[in-house]
Amino acid sequence: MEKAREFLLEGTYTAAEVSYNVGFNSPSYFNRCFHEHFGYPPGDIKKRTVSKSESTVPESETVEISNKSGSKNVRFIYIIAAFVVLGGIIFIAIFFNRNSLAFKQKSKEKSIAVLPFKNLSENEENRYFADGVVEDIIDRLTRIKELKVVSRTSVEQFRESNESVPEISKKLGVNYLLEGSVQRFEGKVRITIQLIDAKLDRHILSEKIDRPMEDILDLESDIAKLVADKLQAVISPEEKQQIEKKYTNNTEAYDYYLMGRYYWNQYYFKSLQKSIEYFEKAIKADSTFALAYAGLADVNYCLASYSYAKTTTENYDKACKLANKALRIDENLPEAYAILGIVFSTGYWQWEQSHKYFEKAMEIDSNNMVTLFYYSRFLNVTGKFDTSRKYFKRALELAPYSIRFRRLSSYQYYMENKAKEALQEILLIEQMLGDQFHEQTYVYWCYLYAGDTVSALHLMQKNFETNPDFKEFKAYANQVFPVYKSSGLTGIYRMMFKNPPDYWFAVHMDSLDAAIHYLDIAYENRRPNMDYLLLCSDFERMHSDPRFLKIVDKVNLTPYFNKRYKK
């Protein structure tokens, strides 16, 4: 800093040039450090020096003041001092108020969404590559704490949108949009980007960049830094290191990884299987590609958690093995720690160890979407509702149109006995998915526990009449309200089933022995949502059963169960 001060006093270099000469990679970060060290910005150094020299009076020039004129001079000095103090107060008030407003405005301005890039390559299958480029740019931008960056899942719905820039930015809650295109040809890649000030609806940056394909990771890093610089975001040395981080130098491996992520993001059984194929190809091409191992670990957890796997334990073990492999290659990979965290909680029921993994993941990157998703779920189960909701809020700010987050948010509200909020979230998902929505049963339960029994029964009747998923109950449609009036909900469930089909219905049909039977099966199979089955208030009638409490203890949930129900 002293050397920087010397350069600035010489007046030969600008502040930006000085920052690089003394080892800073970001002028804005240098300005911040200089201000913190000396108490004023680099641009004010000459003013400060002149002011200091003018106020210093040499001893030889001091004059003795006679007693006769002393009172007048003292009075004059007091008056001047009063004006100086008053002026200082006014200046400080204006300065801090202006800077406070400027800071708020600046923070508001540093919000951005990266829209899906257009695929200009001749092969339509290269869309996965364009999507991967966008995802990687987003990932690098999220490492900068001053930026609010919307997730890729939330911008996906605007891929073919005809809405205007201001309309899209308003829906996503951002002030800037980055759009672009990607084209691959003859071992090269061309990326065109436009950064748009959404409020003014004008371009503030437009670049066309051609690079060899092997430089794609450097190119994505350069784009992220270019955008951050245009938004005047301060980048710390640690953030710069993360932005420039290269997980592989093998372009073939990176290509396979992007394809794996492309299929993983589609998130259904066949696509998850397809993503395994490409993650494995990426690892074969580069056995030191940590992100590919983490991606493969995540897929194995997903297959287990959604009951796609025949043996969930085997998939949990695979997920842990792969995550640990990733960490041996890169000990600062938040995705790997997050996968270990969720497996050790929902898979192995080792809650304290799980918490350590999640804390490590958050320490590395508190904006990582994988971490936020899994950690918020863990916090809800362990009774830390406020913290869980805080991370959910952050995640939904970054991914307002993520079906996965909205669904989990609804479930968490339900677990907190906030059925109205749960209903609001699930109805929003229904609006987003339209004909693709298939969770009518859950909507029914939300209506029911929100106290709107009439709406719940109307929905049940409608589903019996029109929903193919309920076609076996079509004959009962006209009996819903009469049976409820005479026998309540228990009567309706007994009308639908001779025997309870699962744990949930067994409890509500008062078949408690059958409920324990299903719970034992769930425990033996390590059912992924075992924690929900044991902690949900829907099953309070089971809480006095010693067999139920024994299973709670075997899943290591007794402390959290007692905390939740104040036992």
N, C-alpha and C positions, 0 to 999 in steps of 0.2 A: 504493500500500500504506500509506503514511503517513496519507493521508486516511481510508482504511478504518479504520486504528487509532484515529484521532481519533473517528470515529463510534461505534466500539465502546466506547471509554472513556466517551463521553457516556451510553451506555446507553439511548438513545432508540429505536434500531433493532435489529432482530434481525440475525443474521449474513447471512441470506438477503436481507433488505432492503438491507443495506449492500453486498452483492455487486452488486446491480443499480444502486445509486446511484453506484458507482465504475466502472461500465461492463462488468461481467461478465454473461454470459447464462446461466451455470450456477453455482448455489451450490456444488456439489461441486467444480467446477474452481476457484472462488475460494478455497475452503477449502484445497485442495492448494497453490495458489500462495502463500497467506498463511503456511501452515506452512513452506514452503520458504524464504520470505523472513525470517520472524522466529524460526523454530525451534520454534514451538508453534502449535496450532490457534486459530482465532478465539474459541472458547468458553472458552479458558483465560486470556484477556487480563487479566481483573480479578484472578484468582488471582495471576498473575505480578506485577501492579502492587502489590498488597497485600503480597506476600511481599518485594518489593524495598524498599518503604517501611519495613517493620518491621525489616528487617535493617540499615538505615542508621542509625547513631547519631551525632547532632550532636556537634561538637567540644566544645561547652560542657558536655556531660554526661559526658565521659570522666573516669574515675577512676584515679588512680595506685594500683597494687597494691604493698603493702609486701612486703619480702623475706621477712618472717616467714610470711606466708600464701601466699607464691608457690608453693612446692612442692606444697601441697594443691590450689591452683587449677589449676596446670599439669597435675597428675595427673587432676583432674576433667575438664579440657578434653580430655585425651587419651582418657579413657574415653568421653566424649560423642562425640568425633570418630570413635572406633572403631565405636560403635553407628550413627552416621550413615552411615559408609562401608559397613558391613555391610548396613544397611537399604537403602542405595542400590543395592548389588549385587543384593540380593534383588528389590527393586522393578524394576530394569532387566531382570533375568532373566524375571520374571513378565510385565512389560510387553511385552518383545519376543517372548516365547514366545506370549503371548496374541494379540498383533497379527499374528505370523506365521501362527498358526492361523486367525485371523480373515481374514487376507488370502487364505489358501488357500481357506477356505470361501467367501469373497466371490467369488473367481475362479471357483470351481466353480459357484456359483449363477448367474453371469452367462452361462449358456448357454441358447439359446432356439431353438425351431423354430416357424415360422409355418405352420400347417396350411392346406390349401386352403380358401378361403372358400366358403361356400354361395352359389349364385346364386339369389336370390329374385325376380329379374325374370321377367316373363311369358314373354319370349322366351328359349328354351333356348340360342340361339346366343350370348347374353350371357355364357356361361360364360367365354369368352376374356377378357372384361373383368374378371371376378372374379379369374381367374388372373393377369392383368396387374397388378392392384392388389396382389396378394400378392407377386409378383415385385419390384415397385417398392419395397414396404415392406421386403422382405428386403435389397434392394440398398442402401437407405438405412441400415438397421441394421448392415450389414457395414462401413460406413465408421467405426464406433465401435470402436476397437481393444480396448476392455475387454470387448467382447461376442464370444462364439462363436456364430455364426449358421449353422444348417444350411441348405443350399441347397434351392431349390424342387423340384429333380428327386428329392431323397431323401424329401420329404414326400408326393410324389404318390401313393405306394402306400397312404397312409392316408386317401385321399379318401373312401372309403365304408367305412372300417374300423369294426368293432364292438368293437375292442380298447379297454381302459380307458386313461385318461390315464397312469397309472404305467407301463403296459405299453409304450405308444407312446414315452414319454420315455426309457425304458430302452433300447429298440431304437435310438433316435436319439442317445442319449448326452447328453441335455440335462436341465436341471432346471426349465425353464419352457416352456410351450406357449402360443401365441397362436392363438386360433380366432376365426372371425367369419362374417359374411354381407354380401353386397352386393346392393343393389337400386337399379335405375334407373327413374325415372318422371318424366315431364313436365319434362325438362331438369334434373332434380335427381338426386342420388345419396345413398343412405343406407347408411352402413357401421356395423355393430355389431361390437364386439370384446370378447373376454373373455381376460384374461391369467390363466393358471392356474399356481399353484405345484404342479408335478407330484408332488413328494414328499409334500405334505400333501393333494393332490387337492382343492384349494379355489381359488375365484376371488379374486384380489387386485386386479383391475381389471375394470370392466365399463362400457362406454360405448356410447351410440347417438348417431351424429353425422349430421346432415342438412346438405348443402351444395349450392349450385348446381354443375352439372356442370363449369363453367369453373374451379372451385376445386379440382378433383380432385387436382392435384399438391401444392397446399398442404395438403390433407387428409392425403395419404399421408405428407408430411413431419411433420405434427403428430402422427400416430399413432406414427411412429418415435420422436419425441422424448418422447412420453407414456410409451411402453414403457421407453425408456432411463432416464427419470427414476424410474419405478417400481422399476427394478432397481438404482437408485443408481449408474448408470454415468457416469463422468466424461466430459464431452464438451468437447474442446478447441475453440477458435475455428475452427481449420481444419476439424475434423470437422463442426462446426455448419454451416459454409458448404457443405460437401459434402451434408449431409442436406437442406438447404433449396434446393439447386440445382434449377433448372427448365430442362429441356432444350428445352421449347417452351411457348408460351402458347396454342397452337392446339389446342383440344380434339378437333377432327376429325382432325388429324394424329396426335395422341396415340392416338386410338382405332384408327386404321389401324396404327400402330406396334405396339400391343398384339396386334392380329390377326396381324401379321407374325411376332411373337415366338411366338405361340401355335402357328402352323404350323411355325416353325423348330424348336421344342422337340420336335415329333413325329419329326423327323429321318429321313425317308425321301424318295425322289426326288420324288414328287408333292407332298408337303407342302413341300419346299424350293422347288419352283416356285411354289407358292401363296404362300409367304412373300415371294418376290420381288415378286409382284403388289401385296401390301399395303405393303411397304416403299416401293415406288415411289409408291403413292398418298399415303403419309405425306409423302414429299419434295415431291410436287406440291402438297399442301396447305400445307406450310411448307418452303420451300427452305433454311432455316437450321437445320433439325432434325438436329443432328450425330449423334445416336444412330441415326436411321433410315439415314443413310449408312453408319455402322459395321455395322449389321445387314445391310444389302445387301452390303457387302464380305465379311462372314463367310459369307453364303450362297454367293457366287461362289467363295470358297476351298473351301467344303465340296463343291460340285459338281465342282470340279477334283480335290480330294484323294480323292474316292471314285469317280473315273473315270466320273462321270455326264456330264461334258462331253466333246464330241467333240474340242475343242482346248483342252487344259489351259492352254496359255500365254495364250490369250485371256482365260480366266477369272482367271488370276493377275493379268494386267494390269488387268482391271476391278476386282479386289479392291483393288489398290494405289491405283488412281485414286480410288476411293470412300473408302478410309481416309484418304488425304491430304486429300480434300475435307472430311471430318469434322474433321480436325485444323486446317484453316484456319478453321473455325467455332469449334472448342473445342480449344485446344492441350493441354488436360489430360484428354483422354478415353483411359483406359487400354485400352479395347477396340480402338480404332483402332491404337494402337501394337502391341498383341498380334497383330493381323491382319497388319500389316507385318512383324512378326518372323517369323511362321510362313511367310508367302509368300516372304520373302527367304531362308529356310533351305530348305524343302522344294521351293519353286518355282524360285527363281533360283540356289540353291546359293551364296549370298553370306553365309557363316556369321558373319563378324565384324560386318558391318552388321546382321545379324539380331540379334546379341547386344545391340547398342546400343539397338535398338527395345525388346527385352524388358526391359532394365534400366530404361528410361524408364517402361514400363508398371508395373513392380513398384514403382518409386519413388512413383508416383501412388497406387496401390492394390494392396497385396500380398495382399489377400484376393479379388481379382477372379477369378471362376471361369474366364473365357475365358483370362486371362493364365496362371493356374496350369496349365491344361490344356496349352496350347501351349508354354509355357516349359519345363515339366518334360520334354516330349518333346525339345526342342532340347538341353537339358543332357545327356540320356542319349546322344544321338547324338554329342555332342562329348566324351564320355568323363567327364563330371562326375557320376558315378553317385550319390555321397553327397548332393550338393546336389539332384539330380533327385529322389531318393527322399524327401528332406526336404519338398520342395514337394508331392510326391504324397501324403505322409502328411497334410500340412495340408489338401490338397484333399479327401481321403477322410474326414477328420474333419468337413468341412463338407458333403460329399456322399457319405455312406456307401453309398447305394443308387443311385448313378449308374452306369448300364451303360457309358457312354462312358469314365468314369474307370477303372472296374474293368477294362475291356477293354484300355485303353492301359497300365494298370499291369501287366497280365499280359504284354503284348508287351515292355514294358521289362525285366521280369524275365528274359524269354526272351533278350533281347539281351545281358543281363549274365551269361548262362550259368547262370541260377538257375531251372532247369526245374521244380523242385519247387514253388517259390513261384509260378511262372507257372501251373502246373497247379492250385494251390489257388485262385488268383483266377478262372480260367476256369470251374472247377467251381462256384464261388459264383455266377457269372453264369448258368450252366446251371440252377442251383436257383432263381434269381430269375425267369428267363424261362419255365421250363417248356417247353411245347410250342412256344413262339416261338423257342427256341434253335436256331440253324442253323450252328454252328461246330464240328461234329464232327471235321472234318479237323484243325483246330488242336488240339483235345483229344488227338487221336491223336498229333500231333507232340510235345506236352507229355509224354504218357505215355512216348513213345519216348525222349526225351532226359532224362527223369527217371530212366531206367534200368529202367522197368517195361515191358519188351518184351511180356510175356504180355498185360497189360491193353490195350496198344496193338493187338495183333493181334486180341484178342477184340472190341474196339470196331470194328475194320475189318470183321471177319466179320459182326458184328451190323448194321452199316450196309449192307453188301452185301445182306443178307437183307431188311431192313425199311425202310431209309431211301429215300424216293422220289428224293432227290438222287443216289443211287448205284445206281439201278435197272438201269443198263446193265452193272453188274458183278455182278448177282445170281447169274449162273452160276458165278462164281468163289468164292462164299462158302465152299464146302467145301474149296477148294484153298489157302486162306490159310496154314494151319499146315504142310501138307506142302511147299509151295513154299518157304516161309521156311526150313524145315529143310534143304532141299537147296541153295537158291540165295541165301538171305538176303533182305534187303529189295530189293536190286537185281532179284532174280528176280521178286518180287511186282509191282514197278512195270512190268517188261517184260511180265509176264502181263497187266497192265491196259491197257498202251498199246503199239502198234506203234512209234509215234514219240512223243517227249516233248511234252506239250501246252504246257509253259511252262518258264521258267528253273529253277524249283525242282526239277521232276521231271527236267529235263535233267541237272542236276548229280548227282542221286541215281541216275540211270541210267547214269552215266559217259559221257554224250554231251556232252563238253565243248565241241566245236565248236558244237553246237546251243545250249548254254548261252550262249556268247558271242554267238550270233546273237540270242537273245532279249534279252540284256542291251543289245545295240546298239539294238534296237527300243525298249526301255524308256528308254534315254537320249534317243533322238530325239524320243520322245513326252513327255519330261519326266515320267515316271511318278512320282507323288507319294511313293511309298515307296522311291525309288531308294537312299536312304541305308541303309535296312534291308537291301536286296538286297546291298549292297557290304560292309556291316559285320557282318552276322550270321555267327556262327561255323559255321553249317551249311554254309557255302560255302568252308571253309578249303582244300579241295582245289583251289580256283581261284586261291589267293593267289600261286602261283609262275608263273602264266601272265601274260606281259607284256601281252597284250591286256586282261586283267582290270585290271591295275594302271594301264594307260593310261586306262581309263574312270574309275577311282577318282580319278585326277589331274584329269580333265576336270570332275568334279563337285566339285572343290576339297576332297576329303575326305582327301587324303594325310596331313596332319599328325595327324588324329584316327585314321586307320587305323593309322598307325605307333605312335601312343600306345597304342591298344587292343591291338595285337599285339606291342608292344615291339620294333619293327624299327629 
